[in-house]
Amino acid sequence: MEDIIEVQHLSKFFGENEILKDINFTVKKGEVVCIIGSSGSGKSTLLRCINLLEKPNGGKIIYHGKNILDNKHDVYEYRTKLGMVFQQFNLFNNYNVLENCTIGQIKVLNRSKEEAEEVAMKFLKVVGMDQYINAKPNQLSGGQKQRVAIARALSMEPDVLMFDEPTSALDPEMVGEVLSVMQDLAKSGLTMLVVTHEMGFASEVADRVVFMDKGVIAEEGSPEEIFNNPKEERTREFLRRIL
């Protein structure tokens, strides 16, 4: 399987504070990678550095063989290749569901309105939200908003779909509907990078689990290895605390 993204020696400081320390890992095509760890371990910052919402202080991000941090690359174009689903949905409240899923395609990918709507409808069906195309975000539940946000990200047809704690802002009864959409996407062969505290999801769906602690990757391996036979004491301690 080809590497889509390879992170080499990535570091990130906020002021004096080193949030990410010498991070190395890869995401291969078609792979689902889940990043777990306690709050403040650097998981979300890592995601935000990979899609350049935060500028790393050092290291390389190799995308299809090219280092996108070396100033020769069109950052804007690179970011269109990475779909992002946030904790807080980040939908446009003044647009309806369909418009939320077409605006990026029209403005960024220069698709016609007709083509954008066709693509949006395809993915709204995938997430079970095609009945709601005229609803505004404030008329939807949290779970529905997050499913629209996933459809919006998919509509850009990215190489990698990244999720930053996609269920943490949801009421417990809505978590399942979002996770089941994500599970279906994983089965469809989509490349996914998921920061999550849903250990059941990570153990069932991930190809690889990365455990972060205090800004480093403390351990990574298959779900089987990480959840049933972790090598590192701090991995064991984290799992004891949350399981």
Backbone as CSV, one residue per row, in Angstrom:
resi,resn,N_x,N_y,N_z,CA_x,CA_y,CA_z,C_x,C_y,C_z
1,MET,0.848,-1.203,0.000,0.000,0.000,0.000,0.882,1.251,0.000
2,GLU,0.499,2.213,-0.825,1.347,3.406,-0.888,1.091,4.317,0.325
3,ASP,2.156,5.029,0.735,2.006,6.027,1.793,1.342,7.256,1.196
4,ILE,0.267,7.721,1.826,-0.321,8.995,1.390,0.356,10.133,2.149
5,ILE,0.450,9.961,3.474,1.086,10.990,4.301,2.154,10.325,5.151
6,GLU,3.314,10.938,5.180,4.349,10.473,6.101,4.841,11.672,6.902
7,VAL,4.754,11.553,8.210,5.179,12.624,9.104,6.556,12.246,9.631
8,GLN,7.534,13.164,9.477,8.902,12.875,9.925,9.379,13.952,10.896
9,HIS,9.744,13.528,12.083,10.374,14.414,13.087,9.597,15.711,13.304
10,LEU,8.283,15.603,13.357,7.452,16.809,13.466,7.500,17.369,14.885
11,SER,7.675,18.691,14.972,7.608,19.321,16.297,6.714,20.554,16.237
12,LYS,6.115,20.864,17.379,5.257,22.052,17.455,5.388,22.669,18.839
13,PHE,5.667,23.963,18.866,5.726,24.715,20.128,4.575,25.706,20.186
14,PHE,4.008,25.886,21.366,3.183,27.068,21.636,3.957,27.855,22.675
15,GLY,4.576,28.970,22.251,5.467,29.693,23.156,6.642,28.798,23.510
16,GLU,6.896,28.658,24.815,8.006,27.824,25.286,7.613,26.354,25.349
17,ASN,6.334,26.128,25.182,5.780,24.807,25.473,5.870,23.890,24.256
18,GLU,6.603,22.796,24.365,6.708,21.865,23.233,5.531,20.889,23.289
19,ILE,4.605,21.046,22.331,3.365,20.258,22.345,3.564,18.940,21.598
20,LEU,4.337,18.989,20.506,4.638,17.768,19.745,6.149,17.604,19.677
21,LYS,6.636,16.409,20.011,8.077,16.170,20.084,8.454,15.034,19.145
22,ASP,9.118,15.365,18.064,9.726,14.362,17.188,8.735,13.251,16.802
23,ILE,7.639,13.672,16.160,6.581,12.722,15.784,6.894,12.093,14.427
24,ASN,6.840,10.770,14.364,7.051,10.038,13.109,5.940,9.010,12.920
25,PHE,5.192,9.122,11.836,4.274,8.026,11.497,3.749,8.199,10.080
26,THR,3.142,7.143,9.561,2.631,7.205,8.190,1.160,6.801,8.156
27,VAL,0.500,7.301,7.131,-0.869,6.861,6.832,-0.853,6.302,5.419
28,LYS,-1.232,5.041,5.288,-1.223,4.394,3.977,-2.607,4.468,3.333
29,LYS,-2.624,4.364,2.043,-3.885,4.431,1.296,-4.835,3.333,1.774
30,GLY,-6.075,3.719,2.070,-7.090,2.753,2.467,-7.038,2.341,3.927
31,GLU,-6.142,2.964,4.673,-5.947,2.569,6.073,-6.780,3.463,7.001
32,VAL,-7.242,2.879,8.105,-7.907,3.666,9.156,-6.967,3.698,10.357
33,VAL,-6.483,4.899,10.679,-5.567,5.061,11.807,-6.293,5.844,12.894
34,CYS,-6.368,5.286,14.096,-6.990,5.993,15.221,-5.902,6.463,16.176
35,ILE,-6.011,7.731,16.571,-5.063,8.304,17.538,-5.792,8.452,18.865
36,ILE,-5.234,7.814,19.912,-5.860,7.882,21.234,-4.863,8.472,22.229
37,GLY,-5.367,8.857,23.400,-4.504,9.426,24.435,-5.304,10.407,25.264
38,SER,-4.771,10.778,26.424,-5.572,11.659,27.279,-5.577,13.093,26.745
39,SER,-6.440,13.914,27.318,-6.518,15.325,26.911,-5.153,15.961,27.120
40,GLY,-4.763,16.803,26.158,-3.483,17.481,26.305,-2.282,16.664,25.854
41,SER,-2.539,15.491,25.264,-1.395,14.663,24.833,-0.877,15.081,23.454
42,GLY,-1.603,15.991,22.779,-1.124,16.493,21.482,-1.857,15.927,20.280
43,LYS,-2.917,15.130,20.510,-3.611,14.451,19.398,-4.201,15.453,18.399
44,SER,-4.991,16.405,18.916,-5.660,17.358,18.009,-4.644,18.281,17.356
45,THR,-3.604,18.644,18.109,-2.561,19.504,17.532,-1.880,18.788,16.369
46,LEU,-1.656,17.485,16.534,-1.036,16.717,15.443,-1.905,16.771,14.185
47,LEU,-3.201,16.575,14.364,-4.113,16.625,13.225,-4.074,18.008,12.574
48,ARG,-4.095,19.040,13.411,-4.109,20.416,12.899,-2.784,20.784,12.230
49,CYS,-1.698,20.141,12.641,-0.412,20.357,11.954,-0.398,19.641,10.606
50,ILE,-0.982,18.447,10.570,-0.975,17.700,9.306,-1.773,18.442,8.247
51,ASN,-2.914,19.059,8.638,-3.656,19.784,7.600,-3.307,21.277,7.580
52,LEU,-2.254,21.635,8.299,-1.679,22.984,8.280,-2.624,24.067,8.812
53,LEU,-3.580,23.691,9.634,-4.317,24.714,10.392,-3.380,25.299,11.446
54,GLU,-2.395,24.499,11.856,-1.288,24.990,12.687,-0.006,24.770,11.902
55,LYS,0.927,25.712,12.024,2.193,25.561,11.304,3.185,24.827,12.209
56,PRO,3.664,23.654,11.779,4.664,22.959,12.594,5.944,23.792,12.714
57,ASN,6.697,23.597,13.801,7.958,24.326,13.964,9.144,23.589,13.355
58,GLY,8.975,22.290,13.138,10.087,21.541,12.545,9.595,20.215,12.000
59,GLY,10.441,19.590,11.176,10.090,18.287,10.618,9.528,18.390,9.216
60,LYS,9.055,17.266,8.726,8.519,17.205,7.357,7.159,16.545,7.357
61,ILE,6.315,16.964,6.426,5.081,16.237,6.134,5.165,15.860,4.659
62,ILE,5.375,14.588,4.418,5.546,14.104,3.048,4.175,13.647,2.537
63,TYR,3.728,14.292,1.470,2.425,13.947,0.880,2.683,13.460,-0.535
64,HIS,2.343,12.204,-0.803,2.649,11.598,-2.106,4.095,11.875,-2.515
65,GLY,5.003,11.690,-1.551,6.428,11.789,-1.878,7.038,13.179,-1.848
66,LYS,6.231,14.225,-1.590,6.790,15.588,-1.574,6.591,16.223,-0.201
67,ASN,7.625,16.918,0.270,7.515,17.603,1.561,6.716,18.896,1.397
68,ILE,5.515,18.914,1.953,4.666,20.096,1.714,5.051,21.270,2.602
69,LEU,6.056,21.095,3.473,6.481,22.224,4.314,7.641,22.995,3.699
70,ASP,8.075,22.613,2.480,9.285,23.262,1.967,9.018,24.494,1.093
71,ASN,7.848,25.132,1.293,7.545,26.428,0.647,7.331,26.390,-0.851
72,LYS,7.648,25.266,-1.497,7.430,25.217,-2.942,6.020,24.739,-3.254
73,HIS,5.317,24.299,-2.194,4.041,23.634,-2.457,2.852,24.527,-2.210
74,ASP,1.829,24.318,-2.985,0.596,25.069,-2.851,-0.181,24.484,-1.669
75,VAL,-0.054,25.176,-0.534,-0.684,24.712,0.701,-2.193,24.624,0.532
76,TYR,-2.712,25.600,-0.195,-4.160,25.689,-0.399,-4.665,24.429,-1.116
77,GLU,-3.931,24.058,-2.153,-4.345,22.876,-2.923,-4.208,21.610,-2.073
78,TYR,-3.097,21.529,-1.324,-2.883,20.381,-0.443,-4.059,20.229,0.527
79,ARG,-4.509,21.352,1.099,-5.577,21.264,2.091,-6.905,20.815,1.500
80,THR,-7.097,21.034,0.207,-8.334,20.527,-0.407,-8.323,18.999,-0.490
81,LYS,-7.140,18.399,-0.358,-7.034,16.938,-0.454,-7.280,16.247,0.889
82,LEU,-7.385,17.057,1.938,-7.597,16.499,3.273,-8.953,16.974,3.778
83,GLY,-9.894,16.053,3.914,-11.179,16.437,4.490,-11.034,16.513,5.994
84,MET,-11.759,17.463,6.618,-11.639,17.592,8.074,-13.029,17.652,8.690
85,VAL,-13.252,16.819,9.686,-14.515,16.837,10.434,-14.163,17.227,11.871
86,PHE,-14.757,18.335,12.318,-14.388,18.913,13.616,-15.345,18.458,14.722
87,GLN,-14.911,18.694,15.966,-15.782,18.437,17.123,-17.093,19.201,17.034
88,GLN,-16.973,20.477,16.680,-18.138,21.365,16.767,-18.836,21.565,15.425
89,PHE,-18.689,20.634,14.527,-19.396,20.592,13.226,-18.961,21.683,12.250
90,ASN,-18.831,22.945,12.749,-18.402,24.066,11.894,-19.237,24.211,10.619
91,LEU,-20.532,24.004,10.715,-21.410,24.241,9.554,-21.718,25.732,9.451
92,PHE,-22.096,26.160,8.248,-22.521,27.557,8.057,-23.999,27.652,8.402
93,ASN,-24.300,28.390,9.466,-25.687,28.416,9.963,-26.670,29.095,9.021
94,ASN,-26.158,30.000,8.160,-27.075,30.722,7.264,-27.317,29.970,5.950
95,TYR,-26.674,28.805,5.786,-26.905,27.985,4.594,-27.662,26.716,4.980
96,ASN,-28.466,26.207,4.036,-29.130,24.936,4.329,-28.140,23.772,4.136
97,VAL,-28.614,22.571,4.406,-27.764,21.375,4.367,-27.104,21.202,2.997
98,LEU,-27.907,21.331,1.937,-27.346,21.138,0.595,-26.291,22.194,0.286
99,GLU,-26.595,23.448,0.625,-25.636,24.533,0.343,-24.336,24.338,1.133
100,ASN,-24.463,23.855,2.367,-23.263,23.583,3.161,-22.348,22.594,2.449
101,CYS,-22.952,21.662,1.715,-22.164,20.618,1.045,-21.735,21.006,-0.370
102,THR,-22.256,22.111,-0.899,-21.858,22.510,-2.260,-20.919,23.711,-2.288
103,ILE,-20.952,24.552,-1.249,-20.223,25.825,-1.329,-18.720,25.624,-1.525
104,GLY,-18.140,24.660,-0.800,-16.701,24.402,-0.947,-16.365,23.878,-2.334
105,GLN,-17.217,23.005,-2.823,-16.971,22.434,-4.156,-16.984,23.530,-5.228
106,ILE,-17.958,24.455,-5.102,-18.097,25.511,-6.111,-16.927,26.496,-6.015
107,LYS,-16.609,26.919,-4.762,-15.590,27.961,-4.587,-14.172,27.437,-4.748
108,VAL,-13.928,26.232,-4.238,-12.550,25.735,-4.187,-12.236,24.822,-5.371
109,LEU,-13.180,23.939,-5.706,-12.921,22.987,-6.793,-13.465,23.479,-8.138
110,ASN,-14.100,24.653,-8.113,-14.664,25.252,-9.339,-15.664,24.359,-10.054
111,ARG,-16.411,23.584,-9.291,-17.459,22.776,-9.918,-18.681,23.647,-10.184
112,SER,-19.455,23.259,-11.199,-20.707,23.979,-11.450,-21.685,23.636,-10.325
113,LYS,-22.700,24.478,-10.167,-23.708,24.257,-9.124,-24.358,22.880,-9.304
114,GLU,-24.665,22.528,-10.554,-25.339,21.243,-10.838,-24.454,20.071,-10.424
115,GLU,-23.191,20.156,-10.824,-22.280,19.054,-10.501,-22.084,18.954,-8.985
116,ALA,-21.919,20.111,-8.351,-21.718,20.141,-6.893,-22.921,19.535,-6.173
117,GLU,-24.117,19.852,-6.666,-25.332,19.324,-6.017,-25.433,17.810,-6.200
118,GLU,-25.039,17.361,-7.368,-25.081,15.915,-7.625,-24.130,15.162,-6.686
119,VAL,-22.919,15.690,-6.550,-21.934,15.068,-5.654,-22.426,15.135,-4.207
120,ALA,-22.940,16.302,-3.816,-23.422,16.483,-2.440,-24.544,15.496,-2.130
121,MET,-25.475,15.337,-3.070,-26.602,14.422,-2.844,-26.110,12.984,-2.667
122,LYS,-25.104,12.637,-3.449,-24.554,11.282,-3.342,-24.066,11.020,-1.908
123,PHE,-23.331,11.995,-1.360,-22.751,11.775,-0.028,-23.763,12.025,1.095
124,LEU,-24.736,12.894,0.852,-25.794,13.060,1.862,-26.605,11.762,1.994
125,LYS,-26.768,11.067,0.864,-27.419,9.737,0.928,-26.581,8.767,1.749
126,VAL,-25.269,8.790,1.504,-24.365,7.883,2.219,-24.512,8.044,3.737
127,VAL,-24.666,9.296,4.202,-24.750,9.528,5.653,-26.198,9.581,6.153
128,GLY,-27.141,9.310,5.240,-28.545,9.268,5.647,-29.165,10.629,5.912
129,MET,-28.669,11.678,5.232,-29.205,13.030,5.463,-29.816,13.642,4.208
130,ASP,-30.080,12.818,3.180,-30.599,13.369,1.923,-32.037,13.880,2.052
131,GLN,-32.750,13.492,3.105,-34.120,13.993,3.313,-34.127,15.419,3.871
132,TYR,-32.952,15.898,4.292,-32.911,17.150,5.070,-32.254,18.290,4.314
133,ILE,-32.223,18.199,2.980,-31.375,19.156,2.239,-31.798,20.615,2.420
134,ASN,-33.078,20.857,2.734,-33.509,22.253,2.881,-33.461,22.761,4.316
135,ALA,-33.073,21.882,5.253,-33.027,22.291,6.663,-31.792,23.139,6.919
136,LYS,-31.933,24.080,7.839,-30.774,24.847,8.311,-30.170,24.101,9.505
137,PRO,-28.869,24.299,9.753,-28.222,23.586,10.852,-28.957,23.696,12.191
138,ASN,-29.537,24.887,12.472,-30.190,25.031,13.791,-31.472,24.209,13.920
139,GLN,-31.901,23.584,12.825,-33.086,22.711,12.890,-32.696,21.241,13.083
140,LEU,-31.392,20.987,13.195,-30.910,19.596,13.247,-30.370,19.255,14.638
141,SER,-30.405,17.972,14.957,-29.759,17.502,16.190,-28.245,17.487,15.987
142,GLY,-27.513,17.334,17.086,-26.047,17.269,16.988,-25.576,16.140,16.081
143,GLY,-26.207,14.972,16.218,-25.804,13.829,15.392,-26.049,14.085,13.913
144,GLN,-27.178,14.761,13.628,-27.481,15.091,12.231,-26.487,16.116,11.691
145,LYS,-26.152,17.109,12.509,-25.178,18.120,12.072,-23.845,17.461,11.746
146,GLN,-23.426,16.523,12.599,-22.130,15.897,12.366,-22.170,15.039,11.102
147,ARG,-23.313,14.408,10.831,-23.414,13.621,9.594,-23.365,14.538,8.365
148,VAL,-23.967,15.719,8.469,-23.869,16.698,7.363,-22.414,17.135,7.202
149,ALA,-21.738,17.363,8.337,-20.331,17.785,8.268,-19.475,16.708,7.582
150,ILE,-19.800,15.449,7.837,-19.068,14.349,7.182,-19.370,14.350,5.677
151,ALA,-20.646,14.540,5.321,-21.013,14.597,3.892,-20.314,15.763,3.204
152,ARG,-20.243,16.904,3.911,-19.564,18.074,3.333,-18.093,17.757,3.055
153,ALA,-17.434,17.112,4.015,-16.017,16.764,3.823,-15.857,15.761,2.668
154,LEU,-16.764,14.786,2.614,-16.695,13.778,1.542,-16.938,14.389,0.166
155,SER,-17.761,15.437,0.131,-18.112,16.067,-1.156,-16.894,16.673,-1.851
156,MET,-15.857,16.952,-1.076,-14.622,17.480,-1.667,-13.762,16.331,-2.227
157,GLU,-14.236,15.111,-2.032,-13.544,13.897,-2.506,-12.054,13.909,-2.152
158,PRO,-11.792,13.991,-0.828,-10.399,14.105,-0.384,-9.660,12.776,-0.443
159,ASP,-8.329,12.861,-0.384,-7.481,11.661,-0.299,-7.580,11.021,1.078
160,VAL,-7.689,11.870,2.086,-7.739,11.407,3.479,-8.852,12.172,4.176
161,LEU,-9.641,11.467,4.964,-10.660,12.147,5.768,-10.186,12.108,7.212
162,MET,-10.049,13.316,7.805,-9.541,13.432,9.165,-10.676,13.823,10.109
163,PHE,-10.713,13.176,11.252,-11.765,13.441,12.242,-11.108,13.850,13.553
164,ASP,-11.522,14.990,14.102,-10.993,15.435,15.392,-12.061,15.257,16.467
165,GLU,-12.003,14.158,17.188,-12.992,13.866,18.244,-14.418,14.114,17.752
166,PRO,-14.842,13.431,16.691,-16.103,13.795,16.042,-17.350,13.547,16.892
167,THR,-17.215,12.799,17.989,-18.408,12.526,18.802,-18.381,13.217,20.155
168,SER,-17.321,13.999,20.431,-17.194,14.487,21.813,-18.199,15.583,22.168
169,ALA,-18.772,16.246,21.147,-19.755,17.289,21.463,-21.192,16.756,21.420
170,LEU,-21.329,15.446,21.232,-22.669,14.872,21.026,-23.250,14.296,22.311
171,ASP,-24.581,14.354,22.407,-25.251,13.625,23.486,-25.022,12.136,23.271
172,PRO,-24.952,11.380,24.384,-24.634,9.952,24.273,-25.495,9.203,23.259
173,GLU,-26.787,9.544,23.171,-27.647,8.750,22.273,-27.397,9.056,20.799
174,MET,-26.613,10.103,20.532,-26.333,10.438,19.124,-24.983,9.926,18.654
175,VAL,-24.177,9.477,19.611,-22.826,9.024,19.268,-22.883,7.852,18.290
176,GLY,-23.801,6.917,18.570,-23.899,5.698,17.759,-24.148,5.969,16.289
177,GLU,-25.041,6.947,16.005,-25.383,7.191,14.590,-24.178,7.710,13.813
178,VAL,-23.349,8.518,14.475,-22.162,9.060,13.803,-21.096,7.967,13.650
179,LEU,-20.904,7.181,14.703,-19.903,6.105,14.613,-20.282,5.083,13.552
180,SER,-21.590,4.831,13.399,-21.962,3.815,12.402,-21.712,4.329,10.980
181,VAL,-21.917,5.630,10.759,-21.550,6.224,9.454,-20.045,6.072,9.230
182,MET,-19.266,6.356,10.273,-17.807,6.264,10.137,-17.358,4.824,9.879
183,GLN,-18.058,3.902,10.522,-17.745,2.485,10.314,-17.978,2.075,8.860
184,ASP,-19.100,2.535,8.304,-19.411,2.236,6.899,-18.357,2.840,5.969
185,LEU,-17.925,4.059,6.284,-16.901,4.710,5.452,-15.595,3.918,5.501
186,ALA,-15.262,3.449,6.690,-14.028,2.671,6.837,-14.097,1.406,5.980
187,LYS,-15.272,0.763,5.996,-15.441,-0.467,5.198,-15.360,-0.180,3.706
188,SER,-15.713,1.056,3.316,-15.725,1.386,1.885,-14.313,1.597,1.334
189,GLY,-13.308,1.554,2.213,-11.928,1.691,1.739,-11.388,3.105,1.810
190,LEU,-12.141,4.011,2.441,-11.684,5.394,2.589,-10.481,5.442,3.533
191,THR,-9.516,6.298,3.213,-8.377,6.498,4.118,-8.811,7.466,5.211
192,MET,-8.673,7.046,6.477,-9.182,7.853,7.586,-8.143,7.998,8.689
193,LEU,-8.052,9.207,9.221,-7.187,9.479,10.370,-8.101,10.067,11.444
194,VAL,-8.260,9.353,12.553,-9.316,9.668,13.513,-8.739,9.864,14.914
195,VAL,-8.881,11.079,15.448,-8.593,11.301,16.862,-9.882,11.001,17.614
196,THR,-9.820,10.062,18.551,-11.079,9.651,19.190,-10.857,9.193,20.619
197,HIS,-11.903,9.344,21.432,-11.860,8.707,22.760,-12.851,7.542,22.818
198,GLU,-13.366,7.160,21.644,-14.272,5.999,21.575,-13.427,4.743,21.363
199,MET,-13.105,4.091,22.470,-12.168,2.949,22.379,-12.790,1.764,21.645
200,GLY,-14.106,1.597,21.779,-14.783,0.506,21.068,-14.627,0.681,19.566
201,PHE,-14.813,1.910,19.104,-14.661,2.216,17.678,-13.222,1.923,17.239
202,ALA,-12.261,2.431,18.016,-10.843,2.245,17.647,-10.494,0.761,17.589
203,SER,-11.008,-0.015,18.556,-10.613,-1.427,18.568,-11.292,-2.217,17.450
204,GLU,-12.500,-1.790,17.049,-13.202,-2.542,16.001,-12.819,-2.112,14.592
205,VAL,-12.569,-0.819,14.404,-12.503,-0.270,13.047,-11.076,0.050,12.587
206,ALA,-10.204,0.384,13.526,-8.862,0.833,13.129,-8.038,-0.315,12.557
207,ASP,-7.196,0.022,11.580,-6.141,-0.905,11.156,-4.947,-0.743,12.088
208,ARG,-4.763,0.508,12.541,-3.630,0.801,13.418,-4.073,1.813,14.460
209,VAL,-3.564,1.629,15.672,-3.880,2.559,16.759,-2.574,3.203,17.220
210,VAL,-2.603,4.535,17.329,-1.439,5.304,17.775,-1.789,5.888,19.144
211,PHE,-0.998,5.555,20.158,-1.246,6.097,21.500,-0.264,7.233,21.766
212,MET,-0.814,8.434,22.012,0.028,9.602,22.298,-0.019,9.932,23.776
213,ASP,1.135,10.381,24.284,1.227,10.768,25.681,2.250,11.886,25.794
214,LYS,1.832,13.009,26.365,2.744,14.149,26.582,3.518,14.534,25.323
215,GLY,2.813,14.582,24.184,3.426,15.104,22.967,4.296,14.136,22.187
216,VAL,4.339,12.875,22.611,5.086,11.885,21.827,4.177,10.714,21.484
217,ILE,4.568,9.970,20.452,3.880,8.700,20.183,4.530,7.669,21.106
218,ALA,3.787,7.271,22.131,4.351,6.358,23.126,4.344,4.924,22.603
219,GLU,3.334,4.609,21.784,3.215,3.238,21.287,2.253,3.233,20.102
220,GLU,2.516,2.365,19.138,1.526,2.157,18.074,1.541,0.702,17.652
221,GLY,0.388,0.249,17.163,0.299,-1.140,16.732,-1.120,-1.456,16.297
222,SER,-1.391,-2.710,16.069,-2.755,-3.112,15.704,-3.654,-2.930,16.929
223,PRO,-4.979,-2.825,16.737,-5.879,-2.720,17.891,-5.661,-3.861,18.881
224,GLU,-5.441,-5.044,18.317,-5.175,-6.228,19.137,-3.981,-5.993,20.065
225,GLU,-2.884,-5.486,19.485,-1.659,-5.249,20.275,-1.885,-4.171,21.336
226,ILE,-2.491,-3.065,20.908,-2.620,-1.920,21.832,-3.621,-2.219,22.948
227,PHE,-4.758,-2.818,22.601,-5.796,-2.998,23.624,-5.616,-4.281,24.440
228,ASN,-5.054,-5.312,23.836,-4.959,-6.583,24.556,-3.570,-6.869,25.100
229,ASN,-2.571,-6.210,24.503,-1.215,-6.566,24.911,-0.267,-5.367,24.801
230,PRO,-0.622,-4.241,25.443,0.234,-3.054,25.298,1.600,-3.283,25.937
231,LYS,2.639,-2.764,25.280,4.004,-2.977,25.775,4.380,-1.943,26.830
232,GLU,3.868,-0.717,26.648,4.315,0.389,27.500,3.437,0.518,28.743
233,GLU,4.087,0.781,29.870,3.343,0.962,31.119,2.344,2.127,30.992
234,ARG,2.767,3.207,30.310,1.832,4.353,30.253,0.609,4.054,29.376
235,THR,0.778,3.178,28.384,-0.388,2.749,27.599,-1.339,1.960,28.497
236,ARG,-0.753,1.039,29.255,-1.578,0.217,30.159,-2.327,1.091,31.154
237,GLU,-1.624,2.069,31.697,-2.237,2.943,32.702,-3.390,3.752,32.095
238,PHE,-3.175,4.276,30.882,-4.223,5.040,30.198,-5.453,4.147,29.980
239,LEU,-5.243,2.952,29.496,-6.360,2.047,29.207,-7.077,1.628,30.492
240,ARG,-6.316,1.415,31.554,-6.949,1.097,32.851,-7.870,2.228,33.280
241,ARG,-7.381,3.459,33.098,-8.173,4.629,33.527,-9.478,4.737,32.758
242,ILE,-9.421,4.506,31.435,-10.647,4.795,30.673,-11.502,3.572,30.375
243,LEU,-10.929,2.388,30.488,-11.763,1.215,30.245,-12.270,0.689,31.585
